[in-house]
Amino acid sequence: MHNWGLGSWPLRRARMSPDRVAVIQGERSYTYQEMLERSLRVAHALAAHGVRAGSRVAYLGPNHPAFLEVMFGAGLLGAIFVPLNTRLAAPELDFILADSGASVLVWAPSHEAVVAQLAAPVTLLPHGFAADAPATPLDSPVGPSSTAMILYTSGTTGRPKGVMLTHDNLAWNTVNLLLDVDLTSSEVTLVSAPMFHVAALNQTVLPTFCKGGTLVLVPAFDPAETLTLIARHRVTYLFGVPAMFAAIARSPGWSSADLSSVRSLICGGAPVPAPLIEIYQRRGLTFMQGYGLTEAAPGVLFLRADQSAAKAGSAGTPAFFTDVRRVAVDGSAAPSDAPGEILVQGPNVMAGYWNRPADTAAVLDGDGWLRTGDIAVADPDGCLYVRDRVSDMFISGGENVYPAEVESALFEHPEVAECAVYGVPDERWGEVGCAVVVPRPGCSPDSSGLLAFLDGRIARYKIPKSVVFATELPRTASGKVLKSRLRGSSGPA
């Protein structure tokens, strides 16, 4: 068996278009032949550090060609790629490294400080570690159903869960995206959303690479720079979460920016406000949106170009090779005009959660149907509108925030007896956290002190923006906190 996985993509692309520019980073560009050679060097260097088929290789750093080289290099060996969220604090990274059993961590210079704080027993390899390794061919046997990467998403229990995506999951999701967006070999894709996010990686990077287009990698999003880069590189395609697109539209250069090269914009990661869609449509841009989740690699629903105006606000219809149904609470089919939970089945649905069979069984049945925990209604044309989430998760600036994780960290404060966190609307970020805190007897904590306590313990986007103090938390007879009552009765203080 040859390598049928993600690691073979650079070779397959290089034999078709070796001299075409694959990646641009700042003033440096890399052809597909160069990306193949650099990936081979990484693979040989990783092998020299004991990486084998099934080994987990973690990566920590901003968008950079090295991210792709490590991902492809690990894939050449049949190893499993574990990209890390660059916004996490050292204790959070340590948990993921330990949970995944990563043997190697490749890190960027920008993250030297947090790497120095890590306690996990991994081999630390800085950028450039493979510079002197050979670029000779490799052909390790890798099957399409083996795990290609583990992407960590926070769980409602407060601990992150590793989503296992196979090589097949990634390939089929790429096919779905290419059918939805019609990318071409002349595509110039701006990648400013972080590639450790499933949407940036699987909805923009991999489809563009597969088609032989050019990826313009940006280490950090900046709205003014985005407009400059679009004009400089004649960008045709870009993805962002609503907060990113809103920031671009607020940029002083928005009204005069040259956007004539842009063919497609896709937005996801959070509900998209209708006024934001209209702003882009008034500039004559095709603004498409979709719905997905890490467990589906991520594409589930997509609102395509021909419906982007008429159905603005909808998440669209299922991707070509993905099936969707909606069910009521009792598991029966939900009527089209009634809310129902979204269930997903297809070759893009995950293999399961890493080392968590019980969590896997809770969301993935024997027929491969994935429970998303998200509620939607359908219109007469079959377009779905995502309305709510079954869980208490909220989305802040495109990042999933699970209250249980934040509550767990906040509860470590010596003056906190009880706490509950929930999302509240925010004009800039969509939603932000509000913490309701019951102080310990005799204690009088202050809001700023509590929020400062969380800094460094959890990622900053998870830290609530406001605190409410209470004498008790409303609970059900079984002891569960009634967050619906909190939302209706308390306000930020």
C-alpha positions, 0 to 999 in steps of 0.5 A: 500500500502506498501513501494515500493520505494528506502527506502525499499531497505535495508530491501529487501537486508538484508532479502536476505544477512544480513551478507554480507558487504554492505559498507566499509569506511576507516577501518570500514565496515557495513553489510546489516543488519547494514545498515538497522538498521542505516537507520531505526534509521535515519528515526525515528529521522527524523520523530521526527524532523517533516519529513513526506511523501513529506518533503524534506531532504537535505544532505551535505557532502562527500561520507560516509555511512551517505549519504546512511542512510539519503537517505534510511531513508528519503525514509522509510518515503516517504520523498524526498532526496535532495543531495547537491553539496559539492563544492557549495558556501553558497549563492548557497546552500541557493538558493537550500535549499529555492527552494526545501523547505527543512525542514532539512539539515543533514551535515558532520563535514567537512562542518561545516564552510559553514553550519555556513554561511547558511541563509536558515531556515532549521533544521540543524542536524549533522552526528550522530544525529540518534544514540539514535533513535530506529531501529524498523520497519517502513512500510510507504506507498510509491508508485513507481511513487512518487518523491524519490529525487531532484537532482539540475542541473544548468539551462541556465537561471543561476539558478539551476533546481531541477530534480524530479526522482521518485522511478520508475526512480531509479529502472528502471535505475538500471535494465538498468545498470545491463543489460548493465554491468552484475554486480554480488553479488560478486562485489566490487565497488570503489566509489570515484566520489561524490555521489551527482552526478547522475552517481556515485549514480545511475550507481554504488552505487544503482546497486551494493547495489541492487545486494548485492555487496560491496561499498568502499566509498572514501570521495575525489578522489586521483589517487594514493590512487585509485590504492592502494584501488583497490589492497587492496580491490580487486575492480572489478568495478569503475566509473569516469569522463575522468579527473579522469581516465586521472589522474589515468593513469598519477599516478607514480604507474600506470605501476606497479599497480595490476589491476587484480581484475578489471572487468569493468570500466565505464566512462561518464560525458564528451566526452572521448578522444580516446587516454585515452581509448587506455591507459586502453585497453593496460592494458587489461581492459574493458573500457566502456562509455556511455551517459546520463543526470540527467533528465534521471536518467541518463542512455540513451546510453551505449557502452557495453563490447563486443563493447568497443574496436571496437566502442571506442569513441562511446556512444553506443546504447540505454539502454534496457528499454530506447528508443532514436531517433534523430531529425533535427531542424524541428523535423523530423527524422534525417538521420543516417549520419547527426547530430540530437538532442537526444530525450529520452523516457522511465521509467527512464525519470524524472517526471519534474523540481521541481516547474517549469512547464514551464521549464518542458514543454520546454523539456518534451512533452506529450508523455514523450519524453525528449529533451536533447539539445545534438547533435549526429550522428549515424553509420550504426550499430546504435551506436551514437557519441555525437558531440555537445550541442545545448546550450552553456553549457560546461563540466569541469572535469565532472561538468556541467558549464552553462555560464549564471550562471557564467556571472550573478555572474561576472556581480555583479562586479562594474567594469564590464559592460558586459561579456560573458563566454564560454568553451575552450579546456583544457588538464587536465579538458576537458574544462574550462571557458574563460570570455570576459569582457567589463569594465565600462567606466573609469574602468580598472579591472585586470584578477586576481581581477575579478577571485578572486571576484568570489571565494565564490560566485560560486563553484570554478570549475565554475570560468573561468581560463582566462579573455579577455578584449574587448570594446564590445561584438558581438551580433545578431540583436536580441541582443544575444551574438554571442559566436561562434564569440567570440570563433573564434576571442578571446584568453585568456589573 
